[in-house]
Amino acid sequence: MRTGILGVLAVVIGSAAAQAQAAPDIEGNYAGEGEGSLYVRTLILDPETGTVAASASVGSARCAGGFVGIGDLKGNVLVLRPWRKEEGAESCLVTLTFDKTGKTATIGEADCQYYHGAACAFEGKLAKKR
C-alpha cells in the first residue's frame, strides 16, 4: 500500500511540475499594431495562482486610451478585468492569448469602448520587447 501512495504522489508532483513548465513566460513589455499602436505591460503577481496585473494602451491619430487590469492566466490565455471599477465600464474584458513561449500575443477585448473611444480598440498582434 505504501508504494501505491508514493506512486500516486510521484504522478501528482510530476503533473504539477509539467503544468508549471508549460506556462509561457509572459512577464514584460509588448508592442504591436492594431487600430493604432498597442503597448502592454504584464506583471506576474502570484505565479502559483496565475494572478497577473497588466496595463494596455492604444493610440492613433484618431484616438487614444488606456486600461489597467488584473486577471488570471489559464494556460496561455490571460483574461483581465478593470483594476478600478468605473461606472459604465464594469463589463470590460481584455484578453491576451500568448504563444507557447510568451514572445508573441494576440490582444482582444469585449465592451471596453469606455477606455479608448469608438475609433480604436485593444485588438491586434503584439511582440515581446527586450
C-alpha positions as CSV (number, residue, x, y, z in Angstrom):
1,M,0.0,0.0,0.0
2,R,2.8,2.4,0.8
3,T,4.3,2.1,-2.7
4,G,0.9,2.8,-4.2
5,I,0.6,6.1,-2.3
6,L,4.2,7.0,-3.3
7,G,3.4,6.2,-6.9
8,V,0.3,8.5,-6.8
9,L,2.3,11.3,-5.2
10,A,5.0,11.0,-7.8
11,V,2.4,11.3,-10.6
12,V,0.7,14.3,-9.0
13,I,4.0,16.1,-8.3
14,G,5.3,15.3,-11.9
15,S,2.0,16.5,-13.4
16,A,2.1,19.8,-11.4
17,A,5.7,20.3,-12.5
18,A,4.8,19.7,-16.1
19,Q,2.0,22.2,-15.9
20,A,4.2,24.8,-14.3
21,Q,6.8,24.3,-17.0
22,A,4.2,24.6,-19.8
23,A,3.1,28.1,-18.7
24,P,4.6,30.7,-21.0
25,D,6.9,33.4,-19.6
26,I,4.5,36.4,-20.1
27,E,6.0,39.0,-17.8
28,G,7.3,42.0,-19.6
29,N,6.6,44.7,-22.2
30,Y,4.8,44.0,-25.5
31,A,4.2,46.3,-28.5
32,G,2.3,45.9,-31.8
33,E,-0.2,47.3,-34.2
34,G,-4.0,47.1,-34.5
35,E,-6.3,50.0,-34.8
36,G,-3.4,52.1,-33.7
37,S,-0.1,51.4,-31.8
38,L,-0.6,49.0,-29.0
39,Y,1.5,48.7,-25.8
40,V,1.0,46.2,-23.0
41,R,3.0,45.6,-19.8
42,T,2.4,42.5,-17.7
43,L,3.5,41.7,-14.2
44,I,3.0,38.4,-12.5
45,L,1.7,39.0,-9.0
46,D,1.4,35.3,-7.9
47,P,2.9,32.6,-10.1
48,E,1.2,29.8,-8.1
49,T,-2.4,31.1,-8.8
50,G,-1.6,32.8,-12.1
51,T,-2.7,36.2,-10.9
52,V,-1.4,38.9,-13.3
53,A,-1.6,42.7,-13.4
54,A,-1.4,44.5,-16.7
55,S,-1.7,47.8,-18.4
56,A,-2.7,48.3,-22.0
57,S,-2.6,51.4,-24.2
58,V,-3.7,52.2,-27.7
59,G,-3.1,55.3,-29.7
60,S,-3.5,56.6,-33.2
61,A,-4.2,60.0,-34.9
62,R,-7.9,59.4,-34.2
63,C,-7.9,58.1,-30.7
64,A,-6.0,57.2,-27.5
65,G,-6.8,55.2,-24.4
66,G,-5.5,53.1,-21.6
67,F,-6.6,50.3,-19.3
68,V,-5.2,48.8,-16.1
69,G,-6.5,45.4,-15.1
70,I,-5.9,42.3,-13.0
71,G,-6.7,38.7,-14.1
72,D,-5.7,35.1,-14.1
73,L,-3.5,33.3,-16.6
74,K,-5.0,29.9,-17.5
75,G,-2.7,28.0,-19.8
76,N,-1.7,30.6,-22.3
77,V,-4.8,32.9,-22.0
78,L,-4.9,35.9,-19.7
79,V,-8.3,37.5,-19.1
80,L,-8.2,40.9,-17.4
81,R,-10.9,42.9,-15.7
82,P,-10.6,46.6,-14.8
83,W,-8.5,47.2,-11.7
84,R,-10.8,50.0,-10.6
85,K,-14.5,49.7,-11.5
86,E,-15.6,52.7,-13.5
87,E,-19.4,53.4,-13.8
88,G,-20.4,52.3,-17.2
89,A,-17.3,50.2,-17.8
90,E,-17.8,47.3,-15.5
91,S,-18.2,44.7,-18.2
92,C,-14.9,45.4,-20.0
93,L,-12.7,42.3,-20.5
94,V,-9.3,42.4,-22.2
95,T,-7.9,39.0,-23.3
96,L,-4.3,38.2,-24.2
97,T,-3.5,34.9,-25.9
98,F,0.2,34.1,-25.8
99,D,2.2,31.7,-27.9
100,K,3.8,28.8,-26.0
101,T,7.0,30.8,-25.4
102,G,5.3,34.1,-24.4
103,K,7.2,36.0,-27.1
104,T,4.0,37.0,-29.1
105,A,0.4,37.6,-28.2
106,T,-2.9,38.5,-29.6
107,I,-5.0,41.1,-27.7
108,G,-8.7,41.3,-27.9
109,E,-11.5,43.0,-25.9
110,A,-15.2,43.0,-25.1
111,D,-17.1,46.1,-24.1
112,C,-14.1,48.4,-23.5
113,Q,-15.1,51.4,-25.5
114,Y,-15.1,53.5,-22.3
115,Y,-11.3,53.2,-22.1
116,H,-10.4,54.3,-25.6
117,G,-13.4,55.7,-27.5
118,A,-15.1,54.4,-30.7
119,A,-12.2,55.0,-33.1
120,C,-9.9,52.2,-31.9
121,A,-9.7,49.1,-29.7
122,F,-7.4,46.9,-27.7
123,E,-7.1,44.5,-30.6
124,G,-4.1,43.3,-32.6
125,K,-0.9,41.4,-32.6
126,L,1.9,42.0,-30.1
127,A,5.6,41.1,-29.8
128,K,7.6,41.0,-26.5
129,K,10.2,43.6,-26.2
130,R,13.6,43.2,-24.5
